[in-house]
């Protein structure tokens, strides 16, 4: 694979970025991939490691990474795309927003810079779009079976495409006004411009997937109607129940859930909302509570809206800083501190911070009262949090965004009306093969697993489509 000793000859090259002072004034993507000749050299760094952990451990989709690295090195871009398409429906999305666990598991990462797998993937798929290799693949025959897919996030989109290509009639229901779920309204354009999503949706429509938006399934269309009109139902609703913060003052104006904020901002960027119609961070002291990707997205969005100051508080302890090029936890995902592009744009971060209450004036939040916490390991590798005495402090804030993750799928009308069993965490219970407790009803993605990676949701969507299709083929016409 790649060039013999290519990893010794070539250094890892990362994409260039537009300068911070330029990119914070717009919502466009700011990464620029190296030219194709350079990407060929990056492909040459992939070694014949015999056991490709990038593929077997790192990638939830099971992408055949060494193969397309080698094909890019050889300049066989179309063959590389064909290999990539075997396992990933939306490489233009994963190539942009996946955290790249494949690179953490790359054999080179044991003591060197990993192969630029994510950048090579994105280079392949963008070349495929530019050269017209990506065309609709409608089914060669019709099964006569109808499937309703509920929810148009990454799991729902992947499942819908796979089910349609297998010859089933597929209707994809979405409660929002546009298709895409979290890809449309949860991820800012500076990470994923929506034209990237729209061109893939156009392919799916040409393949015969029927999109129905503004459909609150369970109300606008009942569970009984779905059972009557479709041979199978696949629930890909996501993990939409956010973790809230139950402290005094939570009811004050100016305290919002992160996804409400991000969704409104994306509608503003798309020209669907005006500035005075959305939650706006301009000239405000903004506090983001929660240190994950959603919190980071809030930071970058608030900066672009002209926030006066942005703070980010996380209740967990600060991870260890790591300045070396290799992965100390190889082949597992590293546990050291990570700085996102949004953090680089300007943000004060604090760890081990607990929220005690919010204070307001005239019904609007003006400050928060916090304290520092300490985490101590208990027997059995359990950790216990305790307050640090005398560590209380107050922070002036005008806007608070709660980005503390998600609990489980929303327990909405369709789940209740179908009578589906839930697991102990509140997710949809399945039998290990994506079938729920109700015959003919399947579930996939975060609705089944809880909040996870987009790349893992795509894999679950593909696998659930396979299980659902096998069920349909066993049913009498």
N, C-alpha and C positions, 0 to 999 in steps of 0.2 A: 504494500500500500504506500502511496506517495513515492517520494524519492528516497533512495537509500541514504541514510544519514542527513536527510533534508532538514531535520530539526536542528542539526548542528550548523548547517549552512545559513539558514534563514531565521531571523528573529520574528516573533509575533508582532503583527501590525494591527492596531485597532482603528476603527473609523475615526475620522476627524469630526469635530463638533463646531457648530457655529459659536462664536464667543457669547459668554453669558450676557454681557451688556447689550447684545443685539437680539438674542432669542427671547429674552423675557418680555419683549414688546409685541410678540405675536404668539400664535398657537400652532405654528407649523412644526413639523418634525425638524430636528436639528442635527441628526447624524448623517454623515456622508461616507459611504463605503469606499474603500480603496478601489482603484481601477482593476479591471479583470486580470491583467497580467500579474498584478500583485496578489490577487486572490488565488491564482494558479500556484504561486510560490507558497501561499499559506496552506493550500492543499497538499503541497509537497512535504510539509512538516508532519503529516500524519504518518506514523511509523507502523511497520508490520509487527504490532504488539502481541499478536497471537490470541490474546483474550481481550476483545474490545469492550472494556467496561463502559465506554460512552454509550454503546448500543444496548448492552445487556443490563446495566445497572442504572445508568444516568438518564436515559430517555424513556419516559412513560409510554411514548408511542412506539418504541422499538424501531426508530429510524435506523436504516442501514448506513450509518454514518461513514465508516471507513470506505465503503464503495463509492459514495458520491464525492468524498474528499479526493479519492484517487482519480476519478473521472474528471473532476475540475482541474487537477494537476495536469492531466493529459490534454486538456482543452476540449473535452467531449461534453459540452454543456448540456446538450439536449438529452443525452443518455443519463447525465447526472440528474436532470429534472425528472426523467421517467422513473429513476430509482427513488427519488424523493417522494414522488406522487403516490408510490405504492403504499405508503404508511401515514401520510399527513395530508389531510384535505386542505389545510389553510397555512401553508408554510410562510406566506407573506405576513401572517399574524404572529405565529410562534417565532418567526425570525426577528420580529420587532419587540415583543413583550415577554417572551419566555425568559426566566432567569438563568437558563442554560445549565441545568444540572448535569448535562452531558459533558460540559467542559470541566466541571468539578471532578467528574469520574474519568476524564481522559488520562491515559497512562502517563503521558508527559507531565501531567499536573502533579505527579508524585514527587518530582524534584525540579520542575521547570515550568515555564509558561505553557498552558494548555494550547492545543490547536484551536484556531479561531472558528470553531464549528458553527456557532450561531451566525456569524457574518458570512461564512461560506453558504450556509443555507439561504440567507436572504439574497445573496448575490445570484444564486441559482434561480430562485423563484422570480426575481425581478427581471432577469434575462429572459425567462420563459414568457412572462407577460409582454415584455417589449418586442419579442420576436414572434409573437402570435402562436406560441405552442399550446397555450391554455385555451381550449375550446370546450363547448358543451359536450357532455357524454350522456346523451339520453339513452334509456334502456333499449336493448335490441328486441325485447318482447315485453308484453304486459301480463302480470300475474292475475289481474282482476281483483286484487286485494287492496283495501283502503286503510291507511294508517293516519291517525291524528297525532302530531307531535306538539306538545304544549310547552312553549318556552323557546325563544330563539337565540339563546346564548350559545357559546361554543359547542356544548354537548348537543343541543337541539339542532344546530346547523349541520354538524357532522353527521348526526344520525339521519336527518332528513335527506341529505345528499346520498348517503349510502343506501338508504331504503328505496329512494327513487331510482338509483342506478340499477338496483336489483329488480326493477320492473313493477314496483308497487305504486299506487296512486297515493301521494303524500300531501297533506294539508298541514302547514305549520302555523300555529296560532300564537300571537304575541299580544300581551295586554297594552303595550305602549303603542305610540303612533307610528313607529318605524321599527323595522326588523334589526336585530343585533344584540338585544339584551345588554349585558354588561359591556360588551365590545362597543356598543353604540353610545350608551349613556353613563358608563362607569369608568371608562378609560379616557383620559384627556387626549385631545388631538395632537398635542406635542409628542405623545408616545405612539399614537395610532390615528393617523388622519382617516377620516371616514370615507374618503374616496377609495382607499385601499379595501375597505369592507364592501363598498357598493359594487365594485367591479366583480367581486366573487359572488355576490348575491345575484347579479345579472346573469352569471353563468348558471346558477342554480335555477333561476326562473326559466331560462332557455332549455334546461334539462326537464322541466315540467313540474318542479316543486311549486305549489300554490301557497302564497303568503297571505295570511289574514291578520291585519293589525287592528288595534283598538278593540280587542276581543278579550274580555274578562271571563275566561272559561270557568264555568260554575254559575255564572250569572247571565252573561249574554248568550251562552250556549250551555245547556245543562249536561250533567253526567249521563242522564238517560238518553239524551239526543246523541251524544258521542257514541255510546254503546250501540245504539240503533244504526247509526250511519257509518261506523267504521268497524273493521275487523280486528283492529288492535289500537291501543292508546299507549303512547310513550310520554312520560312526564319528565321534562328537563327544565324544571322551574328554577333551578339555582338555589343557593342558600341565602334567601332574601331577608331572613329575620336578623336584624342587627343587634349587637350587644349594646345596651343602653347604659346610662350612668345614673344610678338611683342615689342622688345626694340632694340636700337642700338647695333650692335655687335653680334646679334643673328646668323649671317651667318658665324661666325668664326668656324674654325675646333676645334673639342673637345667639341662641344655643341650638345647633342643628346637627342632625345625623350627616355623616360624610357623604353618603350616596345621594342624599337630597341635594346637597351642595354641588357635587360633581355633575349630576344629571342636569341641573339647571344651567350650569356653566356650559355644558356641551350643547344644549339647546340654543344658548346665546351665541356660541361660536358658529353654529349652523344657520344663524339668522332667523331662528324660530322664536326667540324671546329678546326683549329689550333689556338694557341694563337695569332699569328701575323695576323690572318684573321678576328679578331673580335675587338670590342671596349674593351680596356683593361685598368684597373684602377691601375695596379701595379706601385708602386713608384710615384704615383700622388696625388696631393691634389684634392680631389673629393668633389664637391658640389652637393647635391641633393636638388632640389627645389620642394617642395610639401611634406606634412606631413602625407599622407595616407598610406595604405598598400603597394601600388606600390612603394612609396618612401622608405618605410622600407625594402622592398625586394632589392631595389638598394643598400641600406646601407650594408646589409648582404653580398651581392654579391661582392661589392667593397672591403670589408674587406677580403673576401676569396681570392680575386685576389692580395692582398698585397698592398692595397692603403697606402700611407704615412700618410694621414689624411683624415677623412670623416666628412663633415659638412652637416647639414640638415636645410634648411630655410623654414619656413612656414609663409605665409602672414597673416593668421588668428591669433587671440590672443591665448596665452597659456591657456589651460583648467585648471580648478582648480585641485589641487592635493588632493588625497583622500587616507588616510591610513587605513581606517576601512575595515572590512571584508564584510559588508553588502552593498546593493545598495541604495544610497540615493534617486535615481529617480525611485525606484521600482513602478510598474513592467516594466517601460520603460527602454530603453537602457541608461546606465549612461553616463553623459557628462564630466566626469573627465578625467584627464591625463592618458594615457595608454602608457606603455613602451613595445615594442615588444622585442623578443629575439635578433633581430639584434641590437637594441639600447643598449642592455646589453653588446654587443660585442665590443662597442667602437665607439661613435659618439657624436659630439658636436651639440646640437640642439638649434635653435633660433626661436622664434615666433615673429609675427608682424614685419616682414621684407619685404620690397618692393624692387624689382629689378629695377634699373634705366638704367644700360647699362653694356655691357661687353667690355673689352679692350684686345687687342691682339698684338702679334708681329709675323711678317712673316706669317700672316694669321691664327695663332693659338691663342686660348684664353689663356691669362695669368692671368687675374684678373677680378673681377666684382665690380661694383659700386652699393652700396645699401643704403637704408635709413630705419629708423624705422617708423612705422605707428601706428596710434591710432584709436581705434574703439569706437564710441560713439553711444549710443542708441537714436533713434529718436522717435517721436510719432508714435504709431501703431506697436511698437516692431521692427522697421526697424533699421538697423545699418549702420552707415556711416563711411567710412575710410578717414582719413586725414593724411598727412605727418607730422612728428614731426620735427619742425624747428631745424636746426643745428645737425641733427642726422646722416648725411651721413658718410659712411665709405667704405673702400676698402678691399676686401678679395682676396688674391692670390689663384688662382685655375688653374688646368691643365685640368680638366674634369668636365663638367657640365651636369647633368642628369635632364631632365624636367619631373617631375612626378606630374603634376597638375590636373590629372583626365581626363575625357573624355566628349566630348560634346554630341555626338549622334552616331547613326549608320553611317558608311561610305556611302555616296551617290554615290554608284558605278554603274557599267553598268547594273546589273540585276535589281536594283531598278528603274533606269531610263527607261529601256526597257520594264519592266512590267507596267510602268505608275502608280506606287503605290503612294497614297497620304501620305504626311508626316504631323505630327502635328507641333505646333508652336515651339517646341524645336528641331525639326529636326529628331525626331524618327518616326518609321513607325506607322501610325494611324491604330488602329483596332476598332472593334465595341463593345468592351467589352467582346467578346467571341472569340478573337484571329483571327477573319476574317478581312482581309484587304479590301481596296476599290475595289480590283479585285477578281472576283468570282473564287473560288477554290484555292486562295492563302492566306496563313495564316502566322502569325508572332508571335514570342515568345521570351522571355528573354530580354536581354539588348537592342536588336534592337528595341524593342517595348517600354520599360520602361526607357531607359537610364541606365547608369552604376549602378549596384547594387551587391548584394551578390550572390555568387555561389549557395547557398542553395535556394535563391529565383528564380534563373534562372532554377534550376532543377524543382521546382514546376511549373513554367510557362511552361516548356517543357512538363511536364506530362499533365497539363490542356489543352494545345494547341493540344496535341496528341488526347485527348478525343474529343475535338471540331472538329478536322479534321476528325477523324474516324466517328463521327456522320454524318458529311457532306457526307462522302463517302458512308455510308450505305443508305443514302437517294437517291443516284444517281442510275439511271438505269444501268444495266450491258450492 
